[in-house]
Amino acid sequence: MAAVRHPLPNGPPDTVAGWRAAADAMLSPPCCTFHRNMEISSRYAWLHAQQPVCFKWAAMAAIASHHTRLVLYPFRLDADRSGYVDLPRSLSRWRLLTEDANRMREVNNAIYDDIFWVHLAYLAAADGVEDLRRMLRPHRQYAALLSAFETIDRGRTVLADQGSPQEARRAAHDMVWAGNLALLEHEQRVVQPLSTVCRAGPTGRERLSLSPGSWRRRRALPGGDGVSRRNMWEGRKITINSRVTSSTRRLTST
């Protein structure tokens, strides 16, 4: 795989911390809630454009991040004439309205911080997966991410060979999707500790589904203030297997 040109003025880092810092530097300095969300969405779209056959997760993340922007609307109550939102001031003034929106903002930022840089590092070298192995193997918390990219890379290698037989190419497409679904499951593990019960809504016991393509309110289980993290995770796995595989894969058709 030929290394892809990317906006890294100081060249590719060689450590996890360096790559995370590089990814953060691709966003503007502390800025308003909406500007940062727009930048995150555009970075995901840029990732997908670099490797549209392989980076399915990036396409889904761009759409999900855009949907997050819609959830952030309560912050508009405190925007100035230019549209800038002073986040600390807004949270102190409109806590009842902005608490849930702020949690979604935190989730969106956390996903970017955790996963974007790995895509960037993979793109930075001709053999990006080897660079990932060198950096990620010492860190057990990145084992799932590394495995996902290894699966994606195996599929990409076959698909890059125009002489590969059709049966092998079909299997390679399946590998690419398996790797991207593994990224999606990893994403949900990042989201899980940040999940919270939303206080908005008539019952006061509703929660936001954090699965791509289903950013809507769902009523929490009765008999408490919310649902257990295990139940939330199990529900997300159902969404991953049904919606993502059947809808997103059909739409991309690659």
C-alpha positions as CSV (number, residue, x, y, z in Angstrom):
1,M,0.0,0.0,0.0
2,A,1.4,3.4,-1.0
3,A,1.7,5.8,1.9
4,V,-1.0,8.5,1.7
5,R,-0.1,12.2,2.0
6,H,-1.5,13.6,5.2
7,P,-1.4,17.0,6.9
8,L,1.4,16.2,9.4
9,P,3.9,19.2,9.2
10,N,6.4,17.5,11.5
11,G,6.3,14.1,9.8
12,P,4.8,10.8,11.1
13,P,5.2,10.2,14.9
14,D,6.6,6.8,16.1
15,T,4.7,6.4,19.4
16,V,1.1,6.1,20.4
17,A,1.3,9.4,22.4
18,G,2.8,11.1,19.3
19,W,0.0,9.9,17.0
20,R,-2.7,10.8,19.5
21,A,-1.2,14.3,19.7
22,A,-1.0,14.5,15.9
23,A,-4.7,13.6,15.6
24,D,-5.7,16.2,18.1
25,A,-3.6,18.8,16.3
26,M,-5.6,18.2,13.2
27,L,-8.5,19.9,15.0
28,S,-8.4,23.6,15.7
29,P,-7.4,24.8,19.2
30,P,-10.1,25.1,21.8
31,C,-13.1,26.2,19.9
32,C,-16.8,26.1,20.2
33,T,-18.8,22.9,20.5
34,F,-20.2,23.1,17.0
35,H,-17.0,23.9,15.2
36,R,-15.1,21.0,16.8
37,N,-17.9,18.6,15.9
38,M,-17.9,19.8,12.3
39,E,-14.1,19.3,12.2
40,I,-14.4,15.7,13.6
41,S,-17.0,14.8,11.0
42,S,-14.9,16.2,8.2
43,R,-11.8,14.3,9.4
44,Y,-13.8,11.1,9.3
45,A,-15.0,11.9,5.8
46,W,-11.4,12.6,4.8
47,L,-10.3,9.2,6.2
48,H,-13.0,7.4,4.2
49,A,-12.0,9.2,1.0
50,Q,-8.4,7.9,1.4
51,Q,-9.4,4.2,1.5
52,P,-13.1,3.9,0.6
53,V,-12.9,0.2,0.1
54,C,-11.3,-0.4,3.5
55,F,-12.4,2.4,5.8
56,K,-16.1,1.6,6.3
57,W,-16.0,2.5,9.9
58,A,-14.8,6.0,9.1
59,A,-17.8,6.6,6.8
60,M,-20.2,5.4,9.5
61,A,-18.4,7.6,12.1
62,A,-18.8,10.7,9.9
63,I,-22.5,10.2,9.7
64,A,-22.9,9.5,13.4
65,S,-20.8,12.6,14.2
66,H,-23.1,14.7,12.1
67,H,-26.1,13.3,13.9
68,T,-24.4,14.3,17.2
69,R,-24.3,17.8,15.9
70,L,-28.1,17.7,15.8
71,V,-28.2,16.6,19.4
72,L,-26.0,19.5,20.4
73,Y,-28.7,22.0,19.5
74,P,-29.5,23.1,23.1
75,F,-26.1,24.8,23.2
76,R,-27.4,27.3,20.6
77,L,-29.3,28.9,23.4
78,D,-26.0,30.4,24.6
79,A,-24.3,31.2,21.3
80,D,-23.1,34.7,20.5
81,R,-23.8,36.5,17.2
82,S,-21.0,34.6,15.4
83,G,-22.3,31.2,16.6
84,Y,-19.6,30.7,19.1
85,V,-20.6,28.7,22.2
86,D,-18.8,29.3,25.5
87,L,-19.1,25.7,26.8
88,P,-18.4,26.3,30.5
89,R,-20.7,29.2,30.6
90,S,-23.5,27.4,28.8
91,L,-23.2,24.3,31.0
92,S,-23.5,26.5,34.1
93,R,-26.5,28.4,32.8
94,W,-28.6,25.7,31.1
95,R,-27.6,22.5,32.9
96,L,-31.0,20.9,32.7
97,L,-31.2,21.4,28.9
98,T,-27.5,20.8,28.1
99,E,-26.5,17.9,30.4
100,D,-27.5,15.1,28.0
101,A,-26.2,17.1,24.9
102,N,-22.9,17.5,26.7
103,R,-22.6,13.8,27.3
104,M,-23.1,13.2,23.6
105,R,-20.4,15.8,22.9
106,E,-18.0,13.9,25.3
107,V,-18.8,10.6,23.6
108,N,-18.1,12.0,20.2
109,N,-14.8,13.5,21.3
110,A,-13.7,10.3,23.1
111,I,-14.3,8.1,20.0
112,Y,-12.2,10.5,17.9
113,D,-9.4,10.5,20.4
114,D,-9.4,6.7,20.6
115,I,-9.7,5.5,17.0
116,F,-9.0,8.3,14.5
117,W,-5.2,8.3,15.1
118,V,-5.0,4.5,14.4
119,H,-6.4,5.1,10.9
120,L,-4.0,7.9,10.4
121,A,-1.0,5.8,11.4
122,Y,-2.1,3.0,9.2
123,L,-2.2,5.4,6.2
124,A,1.2,7.0,7.0
125,A,3.5,4.2,5.8
126,A,3.6,1.8,2.8
127,D,3.2,-1.1,5.3
128,G,1.1,0.6,7.9
129,V,0.0,-2.5,9.6
130,E,3.6,-3.3,10.6
131,D,3.9,0.1,12.2
132,L,0.7,-0.5,14.1
133,R,2.0,-3.9,15.3
134,R,5.2,-2.3,16.6
135,M,3.3,0.4,18.5
136,L,0.2,-1.4,19.7
137,R,1.5,-4.9,20.7
138,P,3.0,-3.6,24.0
139,H,-0.4,-2.1,24.9
140,R,-3.0,-4.8,25.8
141,Q,-5.9,-2.2,25.6
142,Y,-5.2,-1.9,21.9
143,A,-5.3,-5.6,21.1
144,A,-8.8,-5.4,19.6
145,L,-7.9,-2.4,17.5
146,L,-4.8,-4.1,16.1
147,S,-6.6,-7.3,15.3
148,A,-9.3,-5.3,13.5
149,F,-6.7,-3.5,11.3
150,E,-4.8,-6.8,10.6
151,T,-8.1,-8.2,9.3
152,I,-8.8,-5.2,7.2
153,D,-5.2,-5.2,5.8
154,R,-5.5,-8.9,4.8
155,G,-8.6,-8.1,2.9
156,R,-7.1,-5.0,1.3
157,T,-4.0,-6.9,0.1
158,V,-6.2,-9.3,-1.8
159,L,-8.4,-6.6,-3.3
160,A,-5.4,-4.6,-4.4
161,D,-4.3,-7.6,-6.6
162,Q,-6.4,-7.2,-9.7
163,G,-5.5,-10.7,-10.7
164,S,-7.0,-12.3,-7.6
165,P,-10.0,-14.7,-8.4
166,Q,-13.5,-13.7,-7.7
167,E,-14.0,-16.1,-4.8
168,A,-10.9,-14.7,-3.1
169,R,-12.1,-11.2,-3.7
170,R,-15.5,-12.0,-2.1
171,A,-13.7,-13.4,0.9
172,A,-11.5,-10.3,1.1
173,H,-14.6,-8.1,1.1
174,D,-15.9,-10.1,4.0
175,M,-12.6,-9.7,5.9
176,V,-12.7,-5.9,5.4
177,W,-16.2,-5.8,6.8
178,A,-15.3,-8.1,9.7
179,G,-12.4,-5.7,10.6
180,N,-14.6,-2.7,10.4
181,L,-17.3,-4.3,12.5
182,A,-14.6,-5.1,15.1
183,L,-13.8,-1.4,15.1
184,L,-17.4,-0.6,15.7
185,E,-17.6,-3.0,18.6
186,H,-14.4,-1.5,20.0
187,E,-16.1,2.0,19.6
188,Q,-19.0,0.8,21.7
189,R,-16.7,-0.3,24.5
190,V,-15.3,3.3,24.5
191,V,-18.8,4.6,24.6
192,Q,-20.0,2.3,27.4
193,P,-18.4,4.0,30.4
194,L,-19.7,7.4,29.2
195,S,-23.2,6.2,28.6
196,T,-25.8,7.8,30.8
197,V,-29.6,8.0,31.3
198,C,-31.1,11.0,29.6
199,R,-33.3,13.1,31.8
200,A,-35.2,14.7,28.8
201,G,-38.5,13.4,27.7
202,P,-41.9,12.9,29.4
203,T,-40.9,10.0,31.6
204,G,-37.6,11.4,32.7
205,R,-36.2,7.9,32.1
206,E,-35.1,7.8,28.5
207,R,-31.7,7.1,27.1
208,L,-30.0,7.8,23.8
209,S,-29.1,4.9,21.6
210,L,-25.5,5.5,20.7
211,S,-25.5,3.1,17.7
212,P,-24.7,4.5,14.3
213,G,-27.9,5.2,12.3
214,S,-30.2,5.1,15.4
215,W,-29.6,8.4,17.2
216,R,-33.1,8.5,18.8
217,R,-34.5,8.3,22.2
218,R,-35.5,4.9,23.6
219,R,-37.3,4.4,26.8
220,A,-35.2,2.9,29.6
221,L,-36.2,-0.4,31.3
222,P,-38.8,0.1,34.0
223,G,-38.1,-0.1,37.7
224,G,-35.0,2.1,37.9
225,D,-33.2,5.2,36.6
226,G,-31.9,3.4,33.6
227,V,-30.5,0.2,32.2
228,S,-27.4,-1.8,33.1
229,R,-24.3,-1.3,31.1
230,R,-24.4,-5.0,30.1
231,N,-28.0,-4.6,28.8
232,M,-27.0,-1.5,26.8
233,W,-24.0,-3.3,25.3
234,E,-26.1,-6.3,24.4
235,G,-28.6,-4.1,22.7
236,R,-25.8,-2.4,20.7
237,K,-24.4,-5.7,19.5
238,I,-27.9,-6.5,18.0
239,T,-27.8,-3.2,16.2
240,I,-24.3,-3.8,15.0
241,N,-25.1,-7.2,13.5
242,S,-28.4,-6.2,11.9
243,R,-28.4,-2.6,10.9
244,V,-24.8,-2.0,10.0
245,T,-24.3,-5.3,8.1
246,S,-27.6,-5.1,6.2
247,S,-27.9,-1.3,5.5
248,T,-24.4,0.2,5.4
249,R,-22.9,-2.7,3.5
250,R,-25.8,-2.6,0.9
251,L,-25.4,1.1,0.4
252,T,-21.6,1.0,-0.1
253,S,-21.7,-2.1,-2.3
254,T,-17.9,-2.4,-2.4
